[in-house]
């Protein structure tokens, strides 16, 4: 889910609403939303189990942590003046320096123009050391599953095991249907192809 997002699509913790810019970025002058502080709560409750497992009478304790990530908004460089790939990569470093756990990019081939997710994350991997890198979310049906598996495995090597592959089936709306058709994939089969690809 997304925390801190207002009904108007902006972030409740948007620093521009208070008259000051995010470090390294000028105050916003256009309606385009730079999703800097829209925080995605990552539903990855890491469990650490100790105390003997299944032995009779043993004590099992589970510690859960809630992680926070930032959407780098890989659409913004294509729709907002003054924000391009250099700024996106700088932002990934800033987010890491602020202590967030992960950074995320979206995926779309044609329906919503954006920088391609996996190659963008490869560039982010080269600029960061600790944060995990996620897709939110990738549509695997639009890629050949063997080639996609090869690309994802290679990216995880580049990122030293930091990749989180978030996948989904996509919405069934006219823009997405056209995207599927352009990729030669019937949108009516997206669920079956998704399951088969996984």
N, C-alpha and C positions, 0 to 999 in steps of 0.2 A: 504494500500500500504506500501511499504518499502522505507524509506528515507536513503540516505547515502550509497547505495550499488553500487559498481563499476561493470563494465561489466564482470570482472573476478570472480565475486562472493564475493569479499572481500569488506570491508567497507571503504569508503573514509576517515572516521574518525578513522580508525584502528590505535590504539596507537603503535602497533608493527612496523608499517611502518616508524615510526619516531624514532625507536631505544629504546623505553622505554616500559615497561609493564604496564598493568592495575594494580591498587592497589591490592596487594595480589597475583598476578599472574606473573610468570616469562615471559621474552620475548619468543615469539613463535619460536620454532625450527623445527616444522613440517609443511607441507602444509595444515594440517587440519585447518579449519576455526572455531575458537571459536567465536560464534556470540555474543560478549559482547556489542559492541556499534552499532550494526545494529538496528536502531531505527524504530519501527513500528509506523506510525502515526495512531492513533486509531480514526476511523471516528465516534466518538461519540460526536457530537456537543450538549452539554447540553444547553437547553434553559430555561431561567428563565423569565417568563412572569409576568408582573406587570402592574397595572394601570387600573383595572376595567373590563377587559375581553370584553364582547360583548355589554356593555352599550353604547348607542348612544353618540358620542362625546368623549368617553373615549380614553385615549392614551395607546397604547400597545407598550412596549419596550422589545426587545429580545436580551439578551446577550449570545454570543456564545464563548465557550472556546475550544481550540484544545488541546487534551491530547496526551501524549507520553508514549509509553511502550517499554519494552525490551524483545526480544525473548531469553529465557534462554537456548534454544537449547538442548532439552532433548535427541537428538541423539548423541551429542558429547561424553557423558560418555562411549558409546559403541564402539566408533571408534577412540578415541584419547587417547594416553597414558597420564597419569597424570591429567586427568580431569574426576572426577567421581561425584557421588551424593553429597558427602560433599562439593565439590567445587561449584556445581550447587546451593546448598542451601545457601552457603556463598555469592554467587553472587546475589541471590535474596535479601538478606539483604543489600548488598552494593548498589544495584539499588534503593532500598527503601530509603536508607540514602542519595542518590544523588538527591532525589526529583522527580524521575519518577512517573508516575501515575499508571502504571500497569506492570505486568510481564506475559509472555505468553509461552505456550508449545504447540508443535505439537502433532498430533495423527496419529498412524499407528499401525496396529496389526502385520502385517508381511511384507508389501511391503518395508518399510524403517524402519529398526530396531531402536527402541528408548525405553526409559522408558515410561511406560504407563501414559497417560496424567492425569487422574483424581487422581490416588494415588500419583503421583508426586506433583500435586497441593495441595493435603492434607498435604504433608510434608512441602511445601512452606508456606502454611497457618499457620502452627505451628511456623514458623521462622520469620514471618512478622506480622506487625500490621495494616498498612495503605494501601499499594498498592492493587489494584484490581488484580484478578487472572483470566487469560483467556485461553481458548483453541483456537488454530489457525491452523486448525480448526478440530473439532471432527466430525467423520463420524457416525452419529447415526444409520444408517441402519445396521451396524455390531453388534448392541446390541439389545436385546429385549427392546422395548420401555418402558414397565412398570418397568423393573429392572433399566434401565438407568435413568428414572425419579426419582426413589427412591435414586439412587446413587448421582445424581446431587443435589437433594434437601438436602441430608445429607451433601454433601460437602459444599454447601452454608451455612448451619448451622455451620459447623466447621470453615468456613472462615468468619463468622459473616456478611454475606450478601455481600461479596466482589467478588463473582464469576461472570464472564462474560462467558456465554456459546456460543462460536462461533461454528457454525456448517456448514457443506458443503456436497456436493455429491461425491467428489473425482474425479480423472481423470480416463478416460477409456484407460488405457494402460495395457500391459501384466502383470506387477507386481501387479497392483491394482486388475486386474481381477482374478489373482491367490489368492490374499488376500480375495476377496469376496467369491470365490469358497470354500476356506478353512473354511470360516465362515458359509457356507451353504446359501449364499445369491447370487442370480443371478444378475450380474452387470447390465444386461439390464433393471432390474427393480429398479435400485437405485434411480431414481428420484421419482417414485411413492411411494416407501417405505419411502423415505425421507419425502415427504409431509404427508403421513399417520402417520409416527412417530411423527412429529411435532404437 
